[in-house]
Amino acid sequence: MKKYNSILKYIFIVVTALLITGCVHDDKYDAPNLDDYQCRNADYYVTGKGKDLTKLTLTALKAKAQNVTLTDKAYIEGYVSSSDETGNIYKTIYIQDSPTDPTEGLTVSVDAVSTYTKFPQGSKVYIEIEGLALSSYGGVTQLGMITDAGTRIPEKYVPAHIYRDCSVKATITPKVMTFAQMVTANDKYIGCLIQVNNAEFDSKILCMNYAPDATTVDRVIRDNSTTTTRIVRNSGYASFANQIMPSGNGKFVGIYSKYNSTYQLYINRVTDLEMNKFPRLDGITADPCKFSDTGLTQKTIAEVKQLYTTGNWNQITGDYYVKAQVTANDETGNLYKYVYIEDATGGLRFNINKTNLYQDNRFRVGKDIYIKLKDLYVSNVSGEIQLGGLYSNNTAFGGIEEVNIYKSVFDGNAPIRDVSSTERTISQLTNADVGRWIKLKDVQFKDSDLYQPYASGSTTNRTLIDCTGKTIVLRTSNYATFAGKDVSGGKGDVYAILSAYNGTYQLWIPYQINANLSNPRCDGSVYVPLSTIYGDDFSSGFANWTTVSVTGAEVWTISNQGNSGNNYAMMNGYASGNKVNEDWLISKEVSLVGKTKAFASFTTDVRYVGNALQIYATDNYTGTPSTTTWTLLSATLDTNTAAYGDWVSSGNLNLSAFLGKNVRIAFKYTSTTSAAATWEVDDFKIKGL
C-alpha cells in the first residue's frame, strides 16, 4: 500500500483481488471442448484391443501391495467425482465406482493441473494400471506412479493410462452422509462426492473468507449428528478464496477425504453449497455478517477513547458503533493478537484473542470495518487506551474471544484503501498521536545499533535518533519475520504505529520496509551494509564443516524434518535414554584479511532440557578441539525447550578479535545421563566489510 507496503506488493494484492473476486466471482465456467482429446468406448475392453486386460474393481485394486510398480495387465473404471476448475483441488482426480450410490472411491494423484478440461466431473474413465503404483498419504490409498519426483503420475504419462469414455458423461448424485458416519468403516467412500445436510460452519469462523491468498487453511464445520466437528480444506489459490463463506445452515456438497485421523472435505465449486437457512443449530437466528446501524449511535475513535474514565477497565454499555480503517495487522508476527485501527480523529489498538488475524479479510490492512461497541471494554494499559474484552473469568483485560468476533466486527464491504500517514518529527509527537499510523521524519538508528538485528532472543528495543539528538524507541518482537535482519544504517523516514508505555513513546513497524533508511546519516557519512563473506544453509550437508565426536556414539547430523524440506544441522544426545556426549561442529576456514568489521550469525532451535550450545571461534585450529585455543562467543540462543519450530536469531557475534586472520566458528554440544537436549542450527553466516 502507498507509503506502507512496497508499491509492487500493493499492486500484486490489488491485481490478485480483482482476478479472484472479479473475473470468476460468479463461479461459472464454460464446458470444456473435448472433441480433440482421446477417448475410448466400453467395447474397446470387451471386443477391441483391450479385451485381454482384466477388469478390476476399485476395492480389488486398493487391496494390492503398496509402493511397488504394478505389473497387472488390468484396468479399472469409474466416474470423476471432482473438478479442479476452481483451483481448490490440486493435481488430484477423484473417482467413484458409480455416479449414484457408489460403493467405493479412489484418489488418483497426477502431476497435472486443469484436468477438468480433459476429465470433467461426471466423465466415465478407464485407467490402465500396469506401470502405476499404490501408495498411502495421510492414511489414504492413492493411485500414482513411482518416480524420482514423487508418486504422482507425470503429466506426459497421463494419456497412456487414463482414458475418457467417448459417449458416457453422467450426473454425479452426491451420496448423503452425516458427520457421525465418517468413521473408519466408511473410508471406502473416500474420493466420492458426498452431501451433508444440516451443516454449518463453526461460529468462530463466521463472516470469514474461504481462505487467505496463497494459503491453504482448514475451516471447521459441524452438523446435527454428532458433536465431533469435521474440516473443510480450502486453498488460497481457489477462485473463490476471497469470497465470504455462507453463514447459515444447510446442504454441503464436496469430496470426502481424510488426513490421518482427521476427516476433511474439499469443495469443487461454491455453487454446490446451499447453507443459508436460519436459525442455525447454535441458535443464531439471522445472517450475522450483515451490518446495520439501526438503533446504533456512531462514535469516533477519539470518543471511544473517552469512554475510559477510571479503574482497570470500563465496559461499554451504550448501543454504539465505530467505523475505522485497519492500519496494521499481525502478518509479519511483529504484532500479536491485535490490530490497529484509525479514523480521522485518531488511532486505537483493538485486542482480539486470535492469531493470524491478517488471514481474515476484515483485518487486511486498508480495510474499512464496523465495530459494534456494546459489551466491549476500554482500558488504559500502561498509558495507552485500548479496546478489547475480558478473560480469565472476567478478571483481566485483553482481547475479545475468537467465538465472538462475528458479533462485533463487520466488513465495510468497500475496496481496500491506501493508508494515509500522519507526518511528525520526534519533537512533535503528542498523546493524540498514540495509536496512529505515522511518518516519522528524518531519523536514523543510533551508532550502537548499527550492524545489529531488529530483535534477538526476545522483544528488543532499538533507538532512533534525529539530527537534533531527540530519540525514540523502536520495538521489535523476536517472532517478527524480519527480527534477524540488520537495521538500516542510513537516515530517512520511518512509517510506524505509535504506542506508549508508562509515558514513553514507542514505535512498532509491521514490515522491515517501513524503516528502509538509505540517505546519508546526520554527520554526512554513508552507511555501508555488511556483505556475506560466507554463508551456509546446510543444503550441501557438512561439505564445509568438520564434525568431531569426542565422547558418545551420537553425532551431528543433517535433518530437514518439520522444516519444509530445508536442511539444518542437528545434534541429539538421546538414544533410548540420555547419553554422555561431547560433539563439535566446526566451520571451514574463512578469511577476514582486509576486513574492518566482521560478525557471525545463525539461528537455533532447541527441544528438551539440557546443556546450552556453546559457540567458539579460533584462528589456529589444530585439528583437535582439545588442543585448540578457543574464544567463547556470546550468542542469543533459543530457550523454549518445550517445542520445535521457534527458530531464534543469534544476533551478530563480533569477530573483531579475528580481523586480518583466518577464522573458524565451532558449535560445541554436550549432554549428560540426566539431560540431553536436541539442538538445531541453520542459516549460518559470516558477514563483514
C-alpha positions in Angstrom: 0.0 0.0 0.0 1.1 3.6 -0.7 3.6 4.7 1.9 3.0 1.5 3.8 3.9 -1.6 1.8 6.0 -1.6 -1.3 4.3 -0.4 -4.4 4.9 -3.8 -6.0 3.3 -5.6 -3.2 0.3 -3.3 -3.3 -0.2 -3.8 -7.0 0.1 -7.6 -6.5 -2.6 -7.6 -3.9 -5.0 -5.4 -5.9 -4.5 -7.4 -9.1 -5.0 -10.7 -7.2 -8.1 -9.4 -5.6 -9.5 -8.2 -8.9 -8.7 -11.5 -10.6 -10.2 -13.6 -7.8 -13.2 -11.6 -6.8 -13.9 -10.0 -10.2 -13.1 -12.4 -13.0 -14.5 -15.6 -11.5 -16.7 -14.4 -8.7 -19.8 -16.0 -10.2 -18.1 -19.4 -10.1 -19.4 -20.3 -13.6 -17.3 -21.9 -16.3 -17.9 -22.9 -19.9 -17.9 -26.6 -20.6 -14.5 -27.8 -21.9 -14.3 -28.8 -25.6 -13.3 -32.4 -25.6 -13.6 -33.1 -29.3 -9.9 -33.5 -29.9 -9.0 -35.3 -26.8 -8.5 -39.1 -26.9 -11.4 -41.3 -25.7 -12.5 -44.9 -25.7 -15.8 -46.7 -25.7 -16.6 -49.6 -23.4 -16.4 -52.2 -26.2 -12.6 -51.4 -26.5 -12.2 -53.6 -23.4 -14.9 -56.2 -24.5 -14.1 -56.9 -28.1 -11.4 -54.4 -29.0 -7.6 -54.2 -28.4 -8.1 -54.1 -24.7 -10.1 -57.3 -24.4 -7.1 -59.1 -22.9 -7.0 -56.7 -20.0 -8.6 -57.8 -16.7 -11.2 -55.5 -15.2 -10.6 -54.8 -11.5 -13.0 -53.2 -9.0 -11.7 -50.3 -7.0 -11.9 -52.5 -4.0 -9.7 -55.1 -5.6 -7.2 -52.5 -6.7 -6.8 -50.9 -3.3 -6.1 -54.3 -1.8 -2.9 -54.7 -3.8 0.6 -54.1 -2.3 1.7 -50.5 -2.0 4.9 -48.8 -3.0 5.7 -51.3 -5.8 5.1 -50.9 -9.5 2.0 -52.8 -10.7 2.6 -55.4 -13.4 -1.1 -56.4 -13.8 -2.4 -56.2 -17.3 -5.6 -54.7 -16.0 -7.8 -51.7 -15.8 -10.3 -50.0 -13.6 -13.3 -47.9 -14.4 -15.1 -45.1 -12.6 -16.7 -41.8 -12.7 -14.9 -38.5 -12.0 -16.4 -37.0 -8.8 -14.1 -34.0 -8.6 -13.3 -30.9 -10.6 -10.2 -28.7 -10.3 -11.8 -25.9 -12.4 -11.8 -23.5 -9.4 -8.3 -24.4 -8.3 -9.4 -25.8 -4.9 -8.4 -29.3 -5.8 -4.8 -29.6 -7.0 -3.1 -32.4 -9.0 -5.7 -34.9 -8.0 -8.6 -36.6 -9.8 -11.1 -38.3 -7.5 -13.3 -41.1 -8.9 -16.1 -43.3 -7.7 -17.4 -46.6 -9.0 -20.9 -45.4 -9.8 -22.5 -42.0 -10.5 -25.2 -42.8 -7.9 -25.0 -44.9 -4.7 -21.2 -45.6 -5.0 -19.7 -48.3 -3.0 -16.0 -47.3 -3.4 -14.0 -44.2 -4.2 -10.4 -43.7 -5.3 -7.8 -40.9 -5.1 -5.7 -40.6 -8.3 -2.6 -38.5 -8.0 -1.5 -36.8 -11.2 1.3 -34.2 -11.8 -1.1 -32.1 -13.9 -3.5 -29.2 -13.4 -6.7 -28.2 -15.2 -7.6 -31.8 -15.5 -11.3 -30.8 -15.7 -10.6 -29.8 -19.3 -9.9 -33.4 -20.2 -11.8 -35.3 -17.5 -14.7 -33.1 -16.4 -16.9 -34.1 -13.4 -19.2 -37.0 -14.4 -16.9 -38.4 -17.0 -16.6 -42.1 -17.1 -12.9 -43.0 -17.2 -10.8 -46.1 -17.7 -7.4 -46.3 -16.0 -4.9 -48.9 -17.2 -2.8 -49.8 -14.1 0.3 -51.5 -15.5 3.2 -49.3 -14.6 1.3 -47.4 -11.9 1.6 -47.9 -8.2 -0.4 -47.5 -5.0 0.9 -45.5 -2.0 -0.5 -44.0 1.1 -0.6 -40.4 2.0 -2.1 -39.4 5.4 -3.6 -42.8 5.6 -5.4 -42.6 2.3 -4.6 -45.0 -0.5 -3.9 -43.3 -3.8 -3.0 -44.4 -7.3 0.0 -42.8 -8.9 3.4 -43.7 -10.2 6.8 -44.2 -8.6 9.1 -41.6 -9.9 12.2 -39.7 -8.7 10.0 -36.6 -8.2 7.4 -38.5 -6.1 4.3 -40.7 -6.5 2.2 -38.7 -8.9 1.6 -39.8 -12.5 3.7 -37.4 -14.6 1.6 -35.4 -17.0 3.2 -36.9 -20.1 2.1 -40.4 -18.9 -1.5 -39.5 -18.1 -2.7 -40.1 -21.8 -1.1 -43.6 -21.7 -3.1 -44.6 -18.6 -6.3 -42.6 -18.2 -8.9 -42.6 -20.9 -12.3 -40.9 -21.0 -15.4 -42.7 -22.4 -16.3 -41.2 -25.7 -20.0 -41.1 -25.0 -20.7 -41.6 -21.3 -20.9 -38.5 -19.1 -23.1 -38.9 -16.1 -24.5 -36.6 -13.5 -22.9 -37.4 -10.2 -25.5 -37.6 -7.4 -23.9 -36.9 -4.1 -24.0 -39.7 -1.5 -25.8 -38.4 1.6 -23.7 -38.9 4.7 -23.7 -37.4 8.2 -20.5 -36.4 10.1 -21.3 -39.2 12.6 -20.9 -41.7 9.7 -17.4 -40.5 9.0 -15.6 -43.5 10.6 -13.0 -46.0 9.5 -15.7 -48.4 8.3 -16.7 -45.9 5.7 -13.3 -45.0 4.4 -14.2 -46.9 1.3 -16.1 -43.8 0.3 -13.0 -41.6 0.3 -12.9 -39.9 -3.1 -16.7 -39.9 -3.5 -18.9 -36.8 -3.9 -21.0 -36.6 -0.7 -23.7 -34.4 0.6 -24.1 -33.4 4.3 -27.4 -31.9 5.3 -27.9 -29.6 8.3 -24.3 -28.5 8.0 -22.9 -25.1 9.2 -19.5 -23.5 9.6 -18.3 -23.0 13.1 -19.2 -19.7 14.8 -15.5 -18.9 15.3 -15.1 -18.5 11.6 -18.4 -16.8 10.7 -18.1 -13.9 8.2 -14.6 -15.0 7.1 -13.4 -15.7 3.6 -12.8 -19.3 2.5 -9.1 -18.9 2.5 -6.4 -16.1 2.5 -4.5 -15.5 -0.6 -1.9 -18.3 -1.4 -2.6 -20.1 1.9 -4.4 -23.4 2.4 -6.5 -23.4 5.6 -8.8 -25.7 7.5 -12.3 -24.4 8.2 -14.3 -26.2 10.9 -17.8 -27.4 10.0 -20.4 -29.3 12.0 -23.9 -31.0 11.6 -26.6 -32.2 13.9 -25.5 -35.9 14.0 -22.5 -35.6 16.4 -20.6 -33.1 18.5 -17.4 -34.0 16.6 -16.6 -31.4 14.0 -15.0 -32.0 10.6 -12.7 -30.0 8.4 -13.3 -28.2 5.1 -9.9 -27.7 3.5 -9.7 -24.6 1.3 -6.9 -23.5 -1.0 -5.8 -19.9 -1.1 -5.4 -20.3 -4.8 -9.0 -21.2 -5.3 -11.0 -18.8 -7.4 -13.5 -18.4 -4.6 -10.9 -18.0 -1.8 -11.8 -14.4 -1.1 -15.5 -14.9 -1.1 -17.2 -15.0 2.3 -18.3 -18.4 3.5 -22.1 -19.0 3.9 -23.2 -18.2 7.4 -26.3 -20.3 7.6 -27.3 -23.9 7.9 -28.0 -26.3 5.0 -26.6 -28.6 2.3 -22.8 -29.0 1.9 -21.5 -30.9 -1.1 -17.9 -31.8 -1.6 -15.3 -34.6 -1.9 -14.9 -36.9 1.0 -11.3 -37.4 2.2 -9.2 -37.9 5.2 -5.7 -37.0 6.6 -4.6 -39.4 9.3 -7.4 -39.4 11.8 -9.0 -36.1 10.6 -11.9 -36.4 8.1 -11.9 -33.5 5.7 -13.9 -32.3 2.7 -12.9 -30.5 -0.5 -15.2 -28.0 -2.3 -15.4 -28.4 -6.0 -17.3 -25.1 -6.5 -19.1 -22.9 -4.0 -22.3 -23.1 -6.1 -22.6 -26.7 -4.7 -23.3 -25.3 -1.2 -26.7 -24.3 -0.1 -26.2 -23.1 3.5 -28.4 -20.1 4.0 -31.1 -21.3 6.4 -31.8 -19.8 9.8 -31.9 -20.5 12.7 -28.7 -22.4 12.9 -28.0 -25.3 15.2 -26.2 -22.9 17.5 -29.2 -20.7 17.8 -28.1 -17.8 15.5 -31.4 -16.6 14.0 -30.3 -14.4 11.2 -27.3 -13.7 8.9 -24.7 -12.3 11.4 -22.4 -10.9 8.7 -24.6 -8.0 7.6 -24.1 -4.8 9.4 -27.0 -2.5 10.2 -26.7 0.8 12.1 -30.4 0.8 13.0 -30.7 1.8 16.7 -27.0 2.5 16.9 -25.1 5.7 17.5 -21.8 6.2 15.7 -18.7 7.1 17.7 -15.4 8.3 16.6 -12.2 6.7 17.8 -11.5 9.8 19.9 -14.9 9.4 21.5 -14.3 5.7 22.1 -11.1 6.5 24.0 -13.1 8.9 26.1 -15.3 6.0 27.2 -12.5 5.0 29.5 -12.8 7.0 32.7 -11.1 5.2 35.6 -10.1 1.9 37.1 -8.8 -1.2 35.4 -11.3 -1.1 32.6 -14.7 0.3 31.6 -17.5 -1.7 30.0 -19.2 -0.1 27.0 -22.9 -0.3 27.7 -24.3 2.0 25.0 -25.6 0.9 21.6 -22.6 2.4 19.8 -20.5 1.6 16.8 -17.3 2.9 15.2 -16.2 2.9 11.6 -12.5 2.7 11.1 -9.7 1.6 8.8 -7.3 -1.2 9.7 -3.8 0.3 9.6 -1.6 -2.5 10.9 -2.0 -6.3 11.5 -0.1 -9.4 12.5 1.1 -10.6 9.1 4.8 -10.5 9.9 4.4 -11.5 13.5 5.5 -8.2 15.0 2.0 -7.6 16.3 0.3 -10.4 18.2 -3.4 -10.9 18.7 -4.3 -7.3 17.9 -4.6 -4.8 15.1 -4.6 -1.1 14.9 -7.5 0.9 13.5 -7.8 4.6 12.7 -10.3 7.3 11.7 -9.9 11.0 11.2 -9.9 11.6 14.9 -7.2 9.1 16.0 -5.9 5.6 16.2 -6.6 2.7 18.6 -5.3 -0.7 19.4 -8.0 -3.4 19.1 -7.2 -6.6 21.0 -8.6 -9.9 19.6 -7.7 -13.3 21.2 -6.8 -14.9 17.9 -3.6 -15.4 15.9 -3.2 -14.9 12.1 -5.8 -12.1 12.0 -4.3 -10.9 8.7 -5.8 -14.1 7.1 -9.3 -12.7 7.7 -10.4 -10.3 5.0 -11.8 -8.0 7.7 -8.4 -7.4 9.1 -6.4 -6.8 6.0 -4.5 -3.5 6.1 -6.5 -0.8 4.4 -9.9 -2.4 5.0 -12.8 -0.4 6.5 -14.6 -2.2 9.3 -17.6 -1.5 11.5 -17.3 -2.5 15.2 -20.3 -2.8 17.4 -19.1 -1.5 20.8 -21.7 -2.7 23.2 -20.3 -5.1 25.8 -16.7 -4.5 24.7 -14.2 -2.8 27.1 -11.8 0.0 27.1 -8.8 0.1 29.3 -5.7 2.2 30.0 -2.8 -0.2 29.5 0.4 1.3 30.7 -0.7 4.7 29.3 -2.3 3.5 26.1 -6.1 3.4 25.7 -7.1 0.1 24.1 -10.3 -1.6 23.0 -10.9 -5.3 23.8 -12.6 -7.7 26.1 -12.1 -9.6 29.4 -10.7 -13.0 30.0 -9.7 -15.4 32.9 -13.3 -15.3 34.3 -13.5 -11.6 33.7 -10.6 -10.8 35.9 -8.2 -9.4 33.3 -8.4 -7.1 30.2 -7.3 -8.5 26.9 -8.7 -9.5 23.5 -12.3 -10.3 22.6 -12.7 -14.0 22.2 -12.5 -15.7 18.8 -16.0 -17.1 19.1 -17.4 -13.5 19.5 -15.6 -11.8 16.6 -18.6 -12.1 14.3 -20.8 -10.4 16.9 -18.6 -7.3 17.0 -16.7 -6.9 13.7 -18.2 -6.3 10.3 -16.7 -5.9 6.9 -17.2 -2.4 5.5 -17.7 -4.1 2.0 -15.6 -1.5 0.3 -12.3 -1.9 -1.6 -9.0 -1.6 0.3 -7.9 2.0 0.6 -4.5 3.4 0.9 -3.4 4.0 4.5 -2.5 7.7 5.0 0.2 8.5 7.5 0.3 11.4 9.9 3.6 13.2 9.4 5.6 14.1 12.5 9.0 14.7 13.9 10.0 13.2 17.2 9.5 16.6 18.9 6.0 17.0 17.5 4.6 13.7 18.9 1.7 14.1 21.4 -0.7 11.7 23.2 -3.2 12.4 20.4 -0.9 10.5 18.0 -0.8 7.3 20.1 -2.4 4.6 18.0 -1.9 6.4 14.7 0.0 5.3 11.6 2.7 8.0 11.5 5.5 9.0 9.2 8.4 10.0 11.4 10.7 12.3 9.5 14.5 12.3 9.2 15.7 9.7 11.7 18.4 7.1 11.9 19.4 4.3 14.2 21.9 5.3 16.8 25.5 4.2 16.3 25.5 1.3 18.8 22.5 -0.3 17.0 24.2 -0.4 13.6 25.1 -3.9 12.3 22.6 -5.3 14.8 19.4 -7.2 14.1 16.0 -5.7 14.8 15.5 -8.3 17.6 17.4 -11.1 19.1 16.1 -13.7 21.6 13.3 -11.6 22.9 11.4 -8.4 22.1 14.2 -5.8 21.5 14.4 -2.1 21.8 16.4 -0.2 19.2 16.8 3.6 19.3 16.0 6.1 16.5 17.6 9.5 16.8 17.1 12.6 14.7 19.8 15.2 13.8 18.9 17.3 16.8 19.6 14.5 19.2 15.9 13.6 20.0 15.4 9.9 20.4 12.5 7.3 20.4 12.4 3.6 20.9 11.5 1.2 18.1 10.4 -2.2 19.5 10.5 -5.5 17.5 9.3 -8.9 18.6 11.7 -11.8 18.2 8.8 -13.5 16.4 8.8 -10.9 13.6 9.7 -12.4 10.3 12.4 -9.7 9.9 13.7 -9.9 13.5 17.0 -11.3 12.4 17.6 -8.8 9.7 20.1 -6.0 10.4 18.6 -2.5 10.9 19.1 0.0 8.1 22.1 2.2 8.6 21.2 5.4 6.7 18.8 8.2 7.5 15.2 8.6 6.3 11.6 8.4 7.2 10.1 5.6 9.3 6.4 4.5 8.9 5.1 3.0 12.1 2.4 2.7 14.7 3.0 5.0 17.7 2.3 3.4 21.0 3.0 4.5 24.6 4.4 2.7 27.6 4.3 4.5 31.0 4.7 7.9 29.4 7.4 6.8 26.9 6.6 6.8 23.2 7.4 3.7 21.2 7.2 2.7 17.6 6.2 -0.6 16.0 6.8 -1.4 12.3 4.7 -4.1 10.6 7.3 -4.6 7.9 11.0 -4.2 7.5 10.5 -1.9 4.5 8.7 0.6 6.8 12.2 1.5 8.1 14.2 1.4 5.0 16.7 4.2 5.6 19.1 4.9 2.8 20.1 8.6 2.9 23.4 9.8 4.3 23.4 10.0 8.1 23.3 13.2 10.1 27.0 13.6 10.0 27.1 13.1 6.2 28.6 9.6 6.3 27.2 7.0 4.0 26.4 3.7 5.7 27.9 0.6 4.1 26.0 -2.6 4.9 27.7 -5.8 5.8 28.1 -8.3 3.0 28.1 -12.0 3.4 31.6 -13.4 3.2 30.5 -17.0 3.8 27.0 -18.4 4.2 25.8 -22.0 4.7 22.2 -23.2 5.0 23.4 -26.8 5.1 21.7 -27.6 1.8 25.0 -29.4 0.9 25.2 -31.2 4.2 28.5 -30.9 6.0 30.6 -30.3 2.9 32.2 -27.2 4.5 32.2 -28.4 8.1 34.2 -30.8 10.3 32.3 -33.0 12.8 34.3 -34.3 15.8 32.8 -36.7 18.3 34.9 -36.6 21.5 32.6 -38.6 23.7 29.5 -40.7 22.9 28.1 -42.5 20.0 25.7 -39.8 18.9 27.0 -37.3 16.3 26.0 -34.2 14.4 23.6 -35.0 11.5 21.7 -33.2 8.8 17.9 -33.1 9.1 15.0 -31.4 7.4 12.2 -32.8 9.5 9.4 -30.3 10.1 11.4 -27.6 8.2 9.6 -27.8 4.8 12.5 -29.7 3.2 15.2 -27.2 4.2 18.2 -28.8 5.7 19.7 -27.8 9.1 22.4 -29.2 11.4 21.1 -31.3 14.4 22.7 -32.9 17.4 20.8 -35.1 19.9 22.4 -36.9 22.7 19.3 -39.1 23.4 19.2 -42.7 22.2 16.9 -44.9 24.3 17.9 -42.7 27.2 20.1 -39.7 27.9 23.7 -40.3 26.9 27.0 -38.5 27.7 28.2 -36.7 24.7 30.7 -34.1 23.6 30.4 -33.2 19.9 31.8 -30.4 17.8 30.7 -28.9 14.5 33.5 -26.8 13.1 33.2 -24.5 10.1 35.7 -24.3 7.3 38.4 -21.6 7.5 37.1 -18.1 6.4 39.4 -15.3 5.6 38.9 -11.9 7.4 42.0 -10.4 5.8 41.4 -6.8 4.8 38.1 -6.5 6.8 37.4 -3.7 9.2 34.3 -5.3 10.7 33.1 -8.9 10.9 30.3 -10.7 12.5 28.9 -14.3 12.7 25.2 -15.1 12.9 22.9 -18.1 12.7 19.6 -19.4 14.1 18.9 -22.1 16.6 16.0 -24.2 17.8 16.1 -26.3 21.0 13.9 -29.1 22.3 14.1 -30.8 25.7 16.1 -29.8 28.7 19.9 -30.0 28.5 23.1 -28.0 28.3 23.2 -24.9 26.3 25.0 -25.0 23.0 28.4 -23.2 23.1 29.8 -21.2 20.3 33.5 -20.6 19.8 35.9 -19.0 17.4 39.6 -19.7 16.6 42.3 -18.7 14.2 44.6 -21.7 15.0 42.6 -24.9 14.7 45.0 -27.8 15.3 42.7 -30.5 14.0 41.8 -31.5 17.6 39.3 -29.4 19.7 41.2 -30.1 23.0 44.5 -28.7 21.8 43.0 -25.6 20.0 42.8 -22.2 21.6 39.1 -21.2 21.5 37.4 -17.8 22.2 33.9 -18.2 23.6 31.3 -16.0 21.8 28.2 -14.6 23.4 25.1 -15.6 21.3 21.4 -15.4 21.8 20.0 -19.0 21.7 16.6 -20.5 21.6 15.3 -21.1 25.2 12.0 -22.7 24.5 12.7 -26.4 25.3 9.0 -27.3 25.1 8.6 -27.1 21.3 10.3 -27.2 17.9 9.9 -24.6 15.2 10.6 -21.3 17.1 13.9 -20.5 15.4 15.8 -17.7 17.2 18.4 -15.4 15.7 21.8 -15.4 17.4 22.3 -11.7 16.8 25.6 -10.5 15.3 28.6 -12.1 17.1 31.5 -9.7 17.0 34.6 -11.1 15.3 36.8 -8.0 15.7 39.5 -10.0 17.5 40.0 -12.0 14.3 40.2 -9.2 11.7 43.1 -9.8 9.3 43.1 -13.6 10.2 41.5 -16.8 9.1 38.7 -17.8 11.4 36.7 -20.9 12.1 33.4 -21.0 14.1 32.5 -24.0 16.2 29.4 -25.3 17.9 30.1 -27.4 20.9 27.3 -29.8 22.1 27.4 -31.6 25.5 24.9 -33.9 27.2 24.7 -36.0 30.3 22.9 -39.0 31.6 20.4 -36.7 33.2 19.7 -34.3 30.4 20.2 -34.4 26.6 18.7 -31.5 24.6 18.2 -31.6 20.8 19.9 -28.6 19.2 19.3 -27.5 15.6 21.4 -24.9 13.8 20.7 -23.1 10.5 21.3 -20.0 8.3 25.0 -19.7 9.3 26.7 -16.5 8.0 29.9 -14.6 8.4 29.4 -11.0 7.3 31.9 -8.2 7.1 33.2 -5.1 5.3 
